[in-house]
Amino acid sequence: MKPVSAHKRNGGDSINDLEFATHIASCENALKRFVYYKMPSKADGEDVLQETLLTAYLQRSTLKNVDAFKPWLLRIASNKCNDFYRKHVKRQEIAIESDAVLENSLSQSRYGLTVVESVQETLAMLDPKDAQILSLFYIQRLSQAEISRLLGIPTGTVKSRLHTAKQHFKEVYPYPPKQQY
């Protein structure tokens, strides 16, 4: 039988608990930065970190080369982040039977559910050009090219008007976005 080197292992061998803890400690900061960057909140990041560490510990026998521990761990973290967003999207889906319910309370926008009334009130307070461009892009879901053709203006102008309109909307909208960690 061939001796196993310190860096490469056979498929059946796994790193022991002390080696695992040492490797985790060596890349802990990179792992936390990676996960916190990907997650919408620190609490979600902590949940994903915990799942990542548990999965890595349970699957440590699949690590073939200890020198590749960090990329192996970051790949697990990336997969756990993707799992989080898949689950999150499924939870956000709401079955609405009637269009009247949708028009009166909530609307699915590009960025999740919004309160239609407050959005409509905010749009009414904006300059007509800002309200028009935001309505075409976010409510009617037209592309920038379609808006350009419809209004007879260059696509670059559509982009700059959208940017300006979004800034004005943020200043007036009564519900500020949640703080990201």
C-alpha positions in Angstrom: 0.0 0.0 0.0 1.3 3.5 -0.9 1.8 6.0 1.9 -0.6 8.9 1.9 1.2 12.3 1.7 0.2 15.1 4.1 -1.5 17.0 1.3 -3.2 14.3 -0.8 -5.5 11.7 0.5 -7.3 8.6 -0.8 -11.0 8.9 -1.3 -11.8 6.9 1.9 -9.5 9.0 4.2 -10.7 12.2 5.6 -9.0 15.0 7.5 -9.3 14.7 11.3 -11.2 17.1 13.5 -8.0 19.1 14.5 -6.9 19.4 10.8 -10.4 20.5 9.9 -10.5 23.1 12.6 -7.1 24.4 11.6 -8.1 24.8 8.0 -11.3 26.5 8.9 -9.5 29.0 11.1 -7.0 29.7 8.3 -9.8 30.8 5.9 -12.5 31.9 8.3 -12.2 35.6 7.4 -12.4 34.9 3.6 -15.4 32.6 4.1 -17.3 35.2 6.2 -16.5 38.0 3.8 -17.7 35.8 0.9 -21.0 34.8 2.6 -21.8 38.2 4.1 -21.3 39.8 0.7 -23.7 37.4 -1.0 -26.5 37.5 1.7 -29.1 40.3 2.1 -28.6 40.5 5.9 -26.1 39.5 8.6 -28.6 37.0 10.1 -29.1 35.2 6.8 -25.3 35.2 6.4 -24.8 33.6 9.8 -27.4 30.9 8.9 -25.6 30.2 5.6 -22.2 30.1 7.4 -23.5 27.5 9.8 -25.0 25.4 7.1 -21.7 25.7 5.1 -19.5 24.6 8.1 -21.8 21.7 8.9 -21.9 20.5 5.3 -18.1 20.9 5.0 -17.6 18.9 8.2 -19.9 16.1 7.1 -18.5 16.0 3.6 -14.8 16.3 4.6 -14.1 12.8 3.2 -14.8 14.1 -0.3 -11.8 16.5 -0.1 -9.1 14.9 -2.2 -6.4 17.6 -1.8 -6.0 19.5 1.4 -4.2 22.3 -0.5 -7.6 22.9 -2.2 -9.4 23.3 1.1 -10.2 27.0 0.7 -11.7 26.7 -2.8 -13.6 23.6 -1.8 -15.1 25.4 1.2 -15.9 28.5 -0.8 -17.7 26.3 -3.4 -19.8 24.8 -0.6 -20.6 28.3 0.6 -21.5 29.4 -2.9 -23.9 26.4 -3.2 -25.5 27.2 0.2 -26.0 30.8 -0.9 -27.7 29.7 -4.1 -29.8 27.3 -2.0 -30.9 30.2 0.2 -32.0 32.3 -2.7 -33.9 29.3 -4.3 -35.8 28.8 -1.1 -36.4 32.5 -0.7 -37.9 32.9 -4.1 -40.3 29.9 -3.5 -41.4 31.6 -0.2 -42.1 34.9 -2.0 -44.5 33.4 -4.5 -48.1 34.3 -3.6 -51.0 32.8 -5.4 -53.4 35.6 -6.2 -56.7 34.6 -7.8 -58.1 38.0 -8.6 -56.5 41.0 -10.4 -58.5 43.3 -8.1 -56.6 42.1 -5.1 -53.3 42.7 -7.0 -54.4 46.2 -8.0 -55.6 47.2 -4.6 -52.8 46.1 -2.3 -49.7 44.4 -3.6 -47.8 44.2 -6.9 -45.0 41.9 -8.0 -42.3 44.2 -9.3 -38.8 43.4 -10.6 -37.6 43.7 -7.0 -40.3 41.9 -5.1 -43.7 42.8 -3.6 -44.5 46.5 -3.3 -47.4 48.4 -1.9 -49.2 49.7 -4.9 -50.9 52.7 -3.2 -47.7 54.2 -1.9 -45.9 53.7 -5.2 -48.7 55.4 -7.1 -48.8 58.3 -4.6 -45.0 58.7 -4.9 -45.2 58.6 -8.7 -47.9 61.3 -8.6 -45.6 63.6 -6.6 -42.8 63.2 -9.2 -42.2 65.3 -12.3 -44.3 63.9 -15.2 -41.2 62.8 -17.2 -39.8 60.9 -14.2 -43.2 59.3 -13.5 -43.6 58.3 -17.1 -40.2 56.7 -17.5 -40.5 54.8 -14.2 -44.0 53.6 -15.1 -42.9 52.4 -18.5 -39.9 50.5 -17.2 -41.1 49.1 -13.8 -44.9 48.8 -14.1 -45.4 48.1 -17.8 -42.0 46.3 -17.9 -40.9 47.7 -21.2 -37.2 47.4 -22.1 -35.0 50.5 -22.5 -35.0 49.9 -26.2 -38.8 49.8 -26.3 -39.1 52.9 -24.3 -36.6 54.6 -26.6 -38.7 53.7 -29.7 -42.0 54.7 -27.9 -40.8 58.1 -26.8 -38.7 58.7 -29.8 -35.5 59.4 -27.8 -32.1 57.8 -27.8 -31.5 54.7 -25.5 -28.8 56.7 -23.7 -31.3 59.3 -22.8 -33.7 56.6 -21.5 -30.9 55.3 -19.3 -30.0 58.7 -17.9 -33.7 59.6 -17.3 -34.2 56.3 -15.5 -31.2 56.9 -13.3 -32.4 60.5 -12.4 -36.0 59.3 -11.9 -34.9 56.5 -9.6 -33.0 59.0 -7.5 -36.0 61.4 -7.3 -38.3 58.4 -6.4 -36.0 57.3 -3.6 -36.0 60.9 -2.2 -39.9 60.9 -2.1 -40.8 57.3 -1.4 -42.1 56.9 2.2 -40.6 53.5 2.8 -36.8 53.6 2.7 -35.1 50.4 1.6 -33.9 48.0 4.4 -30.4 48.5 5.5 -27.9 45.9 4.1 -25.2 44.6 6.4 
